[in-house]
């Protein structure tokens, strides 16, 4: 062998030896890989992966995926998933409540009270859940969904074991029955309303807002009347299961943007009233808001515009106004927070609640 070639080979060997400490993870890794290779040989595999022998598994096993949880997200317990029906959630642990929080391995709630101005107080519940099945609805008569029978919010809540709950849209209030209403996958009505906004919640816990029902019409029939989607139509179009739908509104925040204020929308939009709203802030992350007024004189409470601005400012990507006035209320633990401080409560037909799924 000629001298220059010998020098080149010597330099190459030196370079390889010098590089070993940088590319080999550890002696223990070499031992582990050697044992794994021996086991593979016992199983009849003849090919040796020298890349895995000399390089760390972070380089050699590119197919390995490690799930990284987002801030505040829970590890998944598939066996804890709740059924999408009217069964109650797991009963919360009393000793996990504080005055302003609740937490177990499936749900985290942070409760906050703010004074908006004199006579107006805001009750806020920030909620993070492990699985979409923990976002649920309860009705007073699950066996008769169209029933107009109603009960106080605390009475309905006691049936379902919520960690935190608010009033729904009180769907029996619409005398014309022109609403798009589903509860836990079951249809109450399936009519659009071209004057009302609609909130749909799917089986992954995501919110979908429809302004004046736009997007829910399948077209017109021979008589010129709109034919509205049913759950199966919506599911086919969106690739998700429809779990809950509400017709009330207005939509306050849509896709991270304030919805244009509509002075003609129902429910005294410009007046100061007790109000209720629900918002989605991120993946399985939500907020419930009840605005408390001293009464309905108009001297306290919030307008719809101010409520929309508030939901936007606290970080909602989607937000929807629910029934307010005498209906507005929240239950957290064994306490009820009323939307109207002085005055009679209104019995309701439905609640929206978040449940623990930890056995």
MOSUL-V86117 format. One record per helix or strand of 2 or more residues. SS is the DSSP state (H for helix, E for strand). FROM is the first residue (numbers start at 1). TO is the last residue. If there is no record, write none. Layout:
# MOSUL-V86117
<<SS/FROM/TO> <SS/FROM/TO>>
This chain:
# MOSUL-V86117
<<H/3/23> <H/27/42> <H/50/54> <H/57/60> <H/78/80> <H/94/96> <E/101/103> <E/107/117> <E/120/129> <H/132/134> <E/135/139> <H/153/160> <E/164/167> <H/171/173> <E/180/183> <E/186/190> <E/197/202> <E/207/210> <H/211/213> <E/217/220> <E/226/228> <H/231/238> <E/242/248> <E/251/254> <E/257/258> <E/275/282> <E/285/293> <H/304/313> <E/318/322> <H/325/327> <E/329/332> <E/335/338> <E/350/354>>
